[in-house]
Amino acid sequence: MENQITVSPADGTWVVRVAGAVLGETSRALELREGDYDPVIYFPRDSIAMAFLEPSDTTTVCPHKGTATYFAIEAKSGTLPDAVWTYETPHDAVKKIAGYLAFQGDKVAIEQV
């Protein structure tokens, strides 16, 4: 599967919104494509308002990417548990995403602007 994972610069400028509020914006996003899954946009940590993220105890292990750690998002509308993940020390095949953040959830919108 590792040969089916690609990481490349994401064209344009990307925004992550939580419950309508902008949490971050960057023109340095990365796009990870893995097999038949939808592409995932990863944001550089320095482009995200980290004050709204709270580290979680959750971890998951992907045999192709490594161990992911998670953050909750503290929004005005409430806490969104495990809505953000990162690979601090990913496998060599995807080392470009080290320290970058990806987002998930119904109240999270990832948009190209």
N, C-alpha and C positions, 0 to 999 in steps of 0.2 A: 504494500500500500504506500510506502514512503515515496516510491517513484510516481505515485498518483497525486502527491501533494505538491502544490506550487505556491510560492509566496512572491508577490510582485508589487511594485508601487501601484496604489490605486489612483487612477486619473482624477484630477480635479480637486475640489475642496469638499471635505466631509464634515458633517455636523452630527452630534449625538444630542438628542433632546429627551428629557425625562419629564413626563407630565406637562409637556409644552415648554419647559424652561431649558435653555441651552446649557449643557454640561461641558461641552467642549467642541472645538472646531480645529481642523488641520488640513493642510495641503500635503502632509507627509504620511498619510494613512497607508497601510499595507492591506492587500487583498490576499487571503488564503483560500485556495481552492483545494478541496479534498474529495476525490472520487466523484460520486453523483450528488453530494451534499451541496446545498446553496453556498455561495461564497460568503466568507466572513470578513468584515472590515475590522482591522486592528488599528487602534489609535495610539500614538506616542503618549506616554504618561504625562509629559510636560504640557500637553495640549488639553488636559482634563482638569476640571476643578476638583482636585483630590480631597478638599475639605468636606465634600459631600459623600465620600466613600468611607466605609467602615470595614476593616478586615474581618473576614469570616473564618470560622474554623474548618470550613468545607474544603476538601481537596478531591480531585478526581485524577485518574491516571489513564492516559491515552497511550497505547503501545507505539504510536507513530510520532507523537509530539512530546510526550513526557508528562510530568505532574503539573496540573493546573491548580492554582489557588484562587480564592474568590473574595469578592467584596459585596457588601450590601450598599445600596444607594439610599441615603437619607434625604427624602424629598418632602416638600410641604404636604403632599398628599399621603405621606406615610413611608415606612421602610419597605424597600424592595429587596428581599433577601437574595443573595447569590446572583445578582443581576449582572455582575461584572466578573470576568475571569482573566487570568494572565498566566503565562508560562515564564517564570523567572529564569529557568535554566532548561530550555527545550532541547530536544535531540538536535544533533548537527544538521539534519535535513531541513529543519525549520528554524534555525538559529536566528534568522532575521526578526522573528517576532518576540525575542527575549525582552521582557519588561513592557511590551505593548499591552493594551487593554482591549478586550472585546466585550460586547454588551448583548443582553437578551432580555426579553420580557414584553408583556403587553403594553406597558406604559413607557417603553423605551423605543425611540424612533431613530434610525440611522438613515441619514439623507445625504445625497450628493447635491451640492448647491452650485 
